Amino acid sequence: MTDVSEQHHSPQPSYPLPAPADGDPRFTYGLLHDIADVLQRNGFPRLEGTDWADLMTALGRFLYQSQEIS
């Protein structure tokens, strides 16, 4: 029998982060290029055309909480 105190609990997720009011200097075109390179090295097609904007949008949604306007 397992003691309740020994059970493992999943840690809380780290993302999304609070959205910075003035932008995040780490969220750059260089970061997008690095991610695109990793995707391509793992067999995914090279990003073309609007793929870049789509990747930027998807990454922004993953990284940051939406800023809701009331």
Biopython code that builds the backbone (N, CA, C, O; Angstrom):
import numpy as np
from Bio.PDB.StructureBuilder import StructureBuilder

atoms = [
    (1, "MET", "N", (0.845, -1.169, 0.000)),
    (1, "MET", "CA", (0.000, 0.000, 0.000)),
    (1, "MET", "C", (0.893, 1.235, 0.000)),
    (1, "MET", "O", (1.902, 1.295, 0.702)),
    (2, "THR", "N", (0.496, 2.219, -0.806)),
    (2, "THR", "CA", (1.292, 3.439, -0.940)),
    (2, "THR", "C", (0.742, 4.531, -0.045)),
    (2, "THR", "O", (-0.460, 4.799, -0.044)),
    (3, "ASP", "N", (1.614, 5.151, 0.708)),
    (3, "ASP", "CA", (1.236, 6.277, 1.556)),
    (3, "ASP", "C", (0.890, 7.459, 0.651)),
    (3, "ASP", "O", (1.582, 7.706, -0.336)),
    (4, "VAL", "N", (-0.168, 8.184, 0.979)),
    (4, "VAL", "CA", (-0.608, 9.329, 0.178)),
    (4, "VAL", "C", (0.518, 10.351, 0.021)),
    (4, "VAL", "O", (0.631, 10.977, -1.032)),
    (5, "SER", "N", (1.332, 10.528, 1.024)),
    (5, "SER", "CA", (2.413, 11.506, 0.962)),
    (5, "SER", "C", (3.487, 11.094, -0.043)),
    (5, "SER", "O", (4.289, 11.932, -0.458)),
    (6, "GLU", "N", (3.519, 9.827, -0.441)),
    (6, "GLU", "CA", (4.507, 9.345, -1.398)),
    (6, "GLU", "C", (4.032, 9.442, -2.843)),
    (6, "GLU", "O", (4.821, 9.238, -3.766)),
    (7, "GLN", "N", (2.751, 9.752, -3.051)),
    (7, "GLN", "CA", (2.242, 9.841, -4.411)),
    (7, "GLN", "C", (2.853, 11.061, -5.104)),
    (7, "GLN", "O", (3.073, 12.104, -4.489)),
    (8, "HIS", "N", (3.115, 10.898, -6.391)),
    (8, "HIS", "CA", (3.696, 11.985, -7.174)),
    (8, "HIS", "C", (2.581, 12.787, -7.819)),
    (8, "HIS", "O", (1.633, 12.229, -8.371)),
    (9, "HIS", "N", (2.708, 14.085, -7.742)),
    (9, "HIS", "CA", (1.735, 14.976, -8.358)),
    (9, "HIS", "C", (2.406, 15.698, -9.514)),
    (9, "HIS", "O", (3.584, 16.048, -9.444)),
    (10, "SER", "N", (1.651, 15.913, -10.566)),
    (10, "SER", "CA", (2.187, 16.635, -11.709)),
    (10, "SER", "C", (2.434, 18.081, -11.311)),
    (10, "SER", "O", (1.589, 18.704, -10.667)),
    (11, "PRO", "N", (3.581, 18.613, -11.687)),
    (11, "PRO", "CA", (3.851, 20.023, -11.371)),
    (11, "PRO", "C", (2.931, 20.923, -12.199)),
    (11, "PRO", "O", (2.450, 20.531, -13.262)),
    (12, "GLN", "N", (2.705, 22.102, -11.706)),
    (12, "GLN", "CA", (1.907, 23.080, -12.431)),
    (12, "GLN", "C", (2.678, 23.506, -13.683)),
    (12, "GLN", "O", (3.908, 23.564, -13.659)),
    (13, "PRO", "N", (1.971, 23.803, -14.769)),
    (13, "PRO", "CA", (2.663, 24.222, -15.993)),
    (13, "PRO", "C", (3.362, 25.570, -15.810)),
    (13, "PRO", "O", (2.925, 26.409, -15.022)),
    (14, "SER", "N", (4.432, 25.757, -16.538)),
    (14, "SER", "CA", (5.188, 27.007, -16.494)),
    (14, "SER", "C", (4.611, 28.065, -17.435)),
    (14, "SER", "O", (4.838, 29.261, -17.255)),
    (15, "TYR", "N", (3.869, 27.612, -18.429)),
    (15, "TYR", "CA", (3.334, 28.519, -19.455)),
    (15, "TYR", "C", (1.822, 28.461, -19.456)),
    (15, "TYR", "O", (1.250, 27.427, -19.113)),
    (16, "PRO", "N", (1.162, 29.535, -19.829)),
    (16, "PRO", "CA", (1.692, 30.778, -20.370)),
    (16, "PRO", "C", (2.201, 31.711, -19.273)),
    (16, "PRO", "O", (1.759, 31.662, -18.125)),
    (17, "LEU", "N", (3.135, 32.552, -19.666)),
    (17, "LEU", "CA", (3.691, 33.569, -18.783)),
    (17, "LEU", "C", (2.793, 34.799, -18.806)),
    (17, "LEU", "O", (2.021, 34.988, -19.746)),
    (18, "PRO", "N", (2.890, 35.636, -17.776)),
    (18, "PRO", "CA", (2.178, 36.917, -17.852)),
    (18, "PRO", "C", (2.714, 37.710, -19.055)),
    (18, "PRO", "O", (3.923, 37.770, -19.280)),
    (19, "ALA", "N", (1.815, 38.301, -19.803)),
    (19, "ALA", "CA", (2.228, 39.067, -20.983)),
    (19, "ALA", "C", (2.896, 40.364, -20.534)),
    (19, "ALA", "O", (2.296, 41.145, -19.794)),
    (20, "PRO", "N", (4.136, 40.602, -20.974)),
    (20, "PRO", "CA", (4.814, 41.840, -20.583)),
    (20, "PRO", "C", (4.177, 43.040, -21.286)),
    (20, "PRO", "O", (3.840, 42.971, -22.468)),
    (21, "ALA", "N", (4.017, 44.121, -20.559)),
    (21, "ALA", "CA", (3.371, 45.320, -21.104)),
    (21, "ALA", "C", (4.180, 45.934, -22.246)),
    (21, "ALA", "O", (3.604, 46.439, -23.209)),
    (22, "ASP", "N", (5.490, 45.894, -22.148)),
    (22, "ASP", "CA", (6.354, 46.542, -23.142)),
    (22, "ASP", "C", (7.028, 45.550, -24.076)),
    (22, "ASP", "O", (8.056, 45.875, -24.670)),
    (23, "GLY", "N", (6.483, 44.362, -24.221)),
    (23, "GLY", "CA", (7.116, 43.347, -25.063)),
    (23, "GLY", "C", (8.195, 42.612, -24.296)),
    (23, "GLY", "O", (8.553, 42.985, -23.179)),
    (24, "ASP", "N", (8.701, 41.570, -24.909)),
    (24, "ASP", "CA", (9.723, 40.735, -24.281)),
    (24, "ASP", "C", (10.933, 40.716, -25.209)),
    (24, "ASP", "O", (10.825, 40.250, -26.343)),
    (25, "PRO", "N", (12.071, 41.206, -24.757)),
    (25, "PRO", "CA", (13.249, 41.250, -25.628)),
    (25, "PRO", "C", (13.747, 39.867, -26.058)),
    (25, "PRO", "O", (14.544, 39.766, -26.990)),
    (26, "ARG", "N", (13.293, 38.813, -25.399)),
    (26, "ARG", "CA", (13.691, 37.454, -25.790)),
    (26, "ARG", "C", (12.888, 36.943, -26.971)),
    (26, "ARG", "O", (13.318, 36.011, -27.650)),
    (27, "PHE", "N", (11.720, 37.539, -27.232)),
    (27, "PHE", "CA", (10.830, 37.108, -28.313)),
    (27, "PHE", "C", (11.249, 37.854, -29.582)),
    (27, "PHE", "O", (10.735, 38.928, -29.892)),
    (28, "THR", "N", (12.194, 37.253, -30.302)),
    (28, "THR", "CA", (12.814, 37.919, -31.447)),
    (28, "THR", "C", (12.685, 37.080, -32.712)),
    (28, "THR", "O", (12.273, 35.921, -32.670)),
    (29, "TYR", "N", (13.048, 37.694, -33.842)),
    (29, "TYR", "CA", (13.103, 36.942, -35.091)),
    (29, "TYR", "C", (14.168, 35.853, -35.012)),
    (29, "TYR", "O", (14.031, 34.797, -35.631)),
    (30, "GLY", "N", (15.227, 36.110, -34.249)),
    (30, "GLY", "CA", (16.252, 35.086, -34.055)),
    (30, "GLY", "C", (15.692, 33.845, -33.393)),
    (30, "GLY", "O", (16.039, 32.726, -33.769)),
    (31, "LEU", "N", (14.814, 34.036, -32.394)),
    (31, "LEU", "CA", (14.165, 32.901, -31.728)),
    (31, "LEU", "C", (13.315, 32.133, -32.731)),
    (31, "LEU", "O", (13.354, 30.903, -32.759)),
    (32, "LEU", "N", (12.549, 32.841, -33.551)),
    (32, "LEU", "CA", (11.727, 32.180, -34.570)),
    (32, "LEU", "C", (12.583, 31.381, -35.543)),
    (32, "LEU", "O", (12.240, 30.253, -35.896)),
    (33, "HIS", "N", (13.698, 31.966, -35.976)),
    (33, "HIS", "CA", (14.597, 31.254, -36.892)),
    (33, "HIS", "C", (15.176, 30.004, -36.229)),
    (33, "HIS", "O", (15.289, 28.957, -36.866)),
    (34, "ASP", "N", (15.543, 30.115, -34.951)),
    (34, "ASP", "CA", (16.065, 28.946, -34.231)),
    (34, "ASP", "C", (15.027, 27.832, -34.174)),
    (34, "ASP", "O", (15.352, 26.664, -34.387)),
    (35, "ILE", "N", (13.781, 28.192, -33.887)),
    (35, "ILE", "CA", (12.714, 27.189, -33.813)),
    (35, "ILE", "C", (12.467, 26.584, -35.189)),
    (35, "ILE", "O", (12.284, 25.373, -35.313)),
    (36, "ALA", "N", (12.459, 27.418, -36.220)),
    (36, "ALA", "CA", (12.270, 26.922, -37.589)),
    (36, "ALA", "C", (13.398, 25.963, -37.971)),
    (36, "ALA", "O", (13.154, 24.943, -38.614)),
    (37, "ASP", "N", (14.632, 26.287, -37.577)),
    (37, "ASP", "CA", (15.771, 25.404, -37.862)),
    (37, "ASP", "C", (15.602, 24.051, -37.172)),
    (37, "ASP", "O", (15.875, 23.009, -37.767)),
    (38, "VAL", "N", (15.153, 24.069, -35.920)),
    (38, "VAL", "CA", (14.942, 22.813, -35.188)),
    (38, "VAL", "C", (13.861, 21.984, -35.880)),
    (38, "VAL", "O", (14.013, 20.773, -36.042)),
    (39, "LEU", "N", (12.781, 22.629, -36.284)),
    (39, "LEU", "CA", (11.722, 21.902, -36.989)),
    (39, "LEU", "C", (12.267, 21.255, -38.257)),
    (39, "LEU", "O", (12.000, 20.083, -38.522)),
    (40, "GLN", "N", (13.028, 22.012, -39.039)),
    (40, "GLN", "CA", (13.561, 21.488, -40.294)),
    (40, "GLN", "C", (14.555, 20.349, -40.051)),
    (40, "GLN", "O", (14.546, 19.358, -40.781)),
    (41, "ARG", "N", (15.405, 20.481, -39.039)),
    (41, "ARG", "CA", (16.366, 19.414, -38.724)),
    (41, "ARG", "C", (15.665, 18.129, -38.300)),
    (41, "ARG", "O", (16.230, 17.041, -38.408)),
    (42, "ASN", "N", (14.433, 18.261, -37.818)),
    (42, "ASN", "CA", (13.669, 17.095, -37.390)),
    (42, "ASN", "C", (12.712, 16.604, -38.459)),
    (42, "ASN", "O", (11.775, 15.860, -38.168)),
    (43, "GLY", "N", (12.945, 17.018, -39.695)),
    (43, "GLY", "CA", (12.202, 16.469, -40.812)),
    (43, "GLY", "C", (10.981, 17.249, -41.260)),
    (43, "GLY", "O", (10.296, 16.830, -42.193)),
    (44, "PHE", "N", (10.691, 18.373, -40.619)),
    (44, "PHE", "CA", (9.555, 19.180, -41.044)),
    (44, "PHE", "C", (9.974, 20.079, -42.194)),
    (44, "PHE", "O", (11.150, 20.423, -42.316)),
    (45, "PRO", "N", (9.022, 20.466, -43.042)),
    (45, "PRO", "CA", (9.371, 21.319, -44.181)),
    (45, "PRO", "C", (9.861, 22.695, -43.733)),
    (45, "PRO", "O", (9.537, 23.176, -42.647)),
    (46, "ARG", "N", (10.640, 23.297, -44.597)),
    (46, "ARG", "CA", (11.150, 24.653, -44.381)),
    (46, "ARG", "C", (9.975, 25.630, -44.360)),
    (46, "ARG", "O", (9.038, 25.495, -45.147)),
    (47, "LEU", "N", (10.026, 26.614, -43.458)),
    (47, "LEU", "CA", (8.976, 27.620, -43.400)),
    (47, "LEU", "C", (9.061, 28.530, -44.620)),
    (47, "LEU", "O", (10.151, 28.911, -45.047)),
    (48, "GLU", "N", (7.917, 28.869, -45.171)),
    (48, "GLU", "CA", (7.832, 29.741, -46.337)),
    (48, "GLU", "C", (6.670, 30.708, -46.157)),
    (48, "GLU", "O", (5.721, 30.412, -45.431)),
    (49, "GLY", "N", (6.741, 31.839, -46.802)),
    (49, "GLY", "CA", (5.628, 32.788, -46.862)),
    (49, "GLY", "C", (5.044, 33.119, -45.501)),
    (49, "GLY", "O", (5.753, 33.549, -44.591)),
    (50, "THR", "N", (3.739, 32.914, -45.376)),
    (50, "THR", "CA", (3.037, 33.281, -44.138)),
    (50, "THR", "C", (3.280, 32.310, -42.983)),
    (50, "THR", "O", (2.790, 32.528, -41.875)),
    (51, "ASP", "N", (4.038, 31.232, -43.242)),
    (51, "ASP", "CA", (4.388, 30.315, -42.145)),
    (51, "ASP", "C", (5.078, 31.071, -41.012)),
    (51, "ASP", "O", (4.871, 30.751, -39.842)),
    (52, "TRP", "N", (5.899, 32.075, -41.350)),
    (52, "TRP", "CA", (6.642, 32.823, -40.337)),
    (52, "TRP", "C", (5.692, 33.560, -39.402)),
    (52, "TRP", "O", (5.861, 33.520, -38.183)),
    (53, "ALA", "N", (4.703, 34.228, -39.967)),
    (53, "ALA", "CA", (3.728, 34.960, -39.150)),
    (53, "ALA", "C", (2.899, 33.978, -38.323)),
    (53, "ALA", "O", (2.586, 34.243, -37.162)),
    (54, "ASP", "N", (2.547, 32.843, -38.929)),
    (54, "ASP", "CA", (1.766, 31.831, -38.202)),
    (54, "ASP", "C", (2.558, 31.259, -37.033)),
    (54, "ASP", "O", (2.008, 31.052, -35.951)),
    (55, "LEU", "N", (3.856, 31.001, -37.246)),
    (55, "LEU", "CA", (4.700, 30.499, -36.158)),
    (55, "LEU", "C", (4.813, 31.542, -35.052)),
    (55, "LEU", "O", (4.747, 31.201, -33.871)),
    (56, "MET", "N", (4.983, 32.806, -35.421)),
    (56, "MET", "CA", (5.092, 33.877, -34.426)),
    (56, "MET", "C", (3.809, 33.952, -33.591)),
    (56, "MET", "O", (3.870, 34.093, -32.369)),
    (57, "THR", "N", (2.670, 33.859, -34.239)),
    (57, "THR", "CA", (1.388, 33.918, -33.538)),
    (57, "THR", "C", (1.222, 32.722, -32.606)),
    (57, "THR", "O", (0.835, 32.882, -31.449)),
    (58, "ALA", "N", (1.515, 31.523, -33.112)),
    (58, "ALA", "CA", (1.361, 30.308, -32.297)),
    (58, "ALA", "C", (2.303, 30.336, -31.097)),
    (58, "ALA", "O", (1.909, 29.972, -29.988)),
    (59, "LEU", "N", (3.530, 30.760, -31.311)),
    (59, "LEU", "CA", (4.492, 30.815, -30.220)),
    (59, "LEU", "C", (4.074, 31.859, -29.190)),
    (59, "LEU", "O", (4.179, 31.625, -27.986)),
    (60, "GLY", "N", (3.606, 32.998, -29.658)),
    (60, "GLY", "CA", (3.132, 34.033, -28.736)),
    (60, "GLY", "C", (1.963, 33.547, -27.895)),
    (60, "GLY", "O", (1.892, 33.851, -26.704)),
    (61, "ARG", "N", (1.049, 32.798, -28.495)),
    (61, "ARG", "CA", (-0.094, 32.260, -27.752)),
    (61, "ARG", "C", (0.354, 31.235, -26.715)),
    (61, "ARG", "O", (-0.209, 31.161, -25.623)),
    (62, "PHE", "N", (1.372, 30.444, -27.062)),
    (62, "PHE", "CA", (1.888, 29.458, -26.115)),
    (62, "PHE", "C", (2.612, 30.140, -24.950)),
    (62, "PHE", "O", (2.426, 29.769, -23.791)),
    (63, "LEU", "N", (3.434, 31.136, -25.270)),
    (63, "LEU", "CA", (4.289, 31.750, -24.248)),
    (63, "LEU", "C", (3.555, 32.669, -23.284)),
    (63, "LEU", "O", (3.839, 32.662, -22.086)),
    (64, "TYR", "N", (2.620, 33.458, -23.789)),
    (64, "TYR", "CA", (2.051, 34.548, -22.990)),
    (64, "TYR", "C", (0.547, 34.434, -22.824)),
    (64, "TYR", "O", (-0.170, 33.994, -23.722)),
    (65, "GLN", "N", (0.091, 34.844, -21.649)),
    (65, "GLN", "CA", (-1.341, 34.927, -21.388)),
    (65, "GLN", "C", (-1.921, 36.035, -22.266)),
    (65, "GLN", "O", (-1.274, 37.056, -22.500)),
    (66, "SER", "N", (-3.136, 35.825, -22.746)),
    (66, "SER", "CA", (-3.747, 36.866, -23.561)),
    (66, "SER", "C", (-4.064, 38.072, -22.691)),
    (66, "SER", "O", (-4.412, 37.940, -21.518)),
    (67, "GLN", "N", (-3.938, 39.241, -23.287)),
    (67, "GLN", "CA", (-4.288, 40.473, -22.590)),
    (67, "GLN", "C", (-5.723, 40.792, -22.961)),
    (67, "GLN", "O", (-6.005, 41.329, -24.032)),
    (68, "GLU", "N", (-6.618, 40.451, -22.056)),
    (68, "GLU", "CA", (-8.037, 40.657, -22.318)),
    (68, "GLU", "C", (-8.387, 42.124, -22.149)),
    (68, "GLU", "O", (-7.955, 42.779, -21.201)),
    (69, "ILE", "N", (-9.173, 42.622, -23.079)),
    (69, "ILE", "CA", (-9.619, 44.014, -23.024)),
    (69, "ILE", "C", (-11.036, 44.027, -22.478)),
    (69, "ILE", "O", (-11.919, 43.372, -23.032)),
    (70, "SER", "N", (-11.268, 44.774, -21.383)),
    (70, "SER", "CA", (-12.610, 44.786, -20.813)),
    (70, "SER", "C", (-13.361, 46.032, -21.196)),
    (70, "SER", "O", (-14.514, 46.205, -20.799)),
]
sb = StructureBuilder()
sb.init_structure("model")
sb.init_model(0)
sb.init_chain("A")
sb.init_seg("    ")
for serial, (resi, resn, name, xyz) in enumerate(atoms, 1):
    if name == "N":
        sb.init_residue(resn, " ", resi, " ")
    sb.init_atom(name, np.array(xyz, "f"), 0.0, 1.0, " ", f" {name:<3s}", serial, name[0])
structure = sb.get_structure()
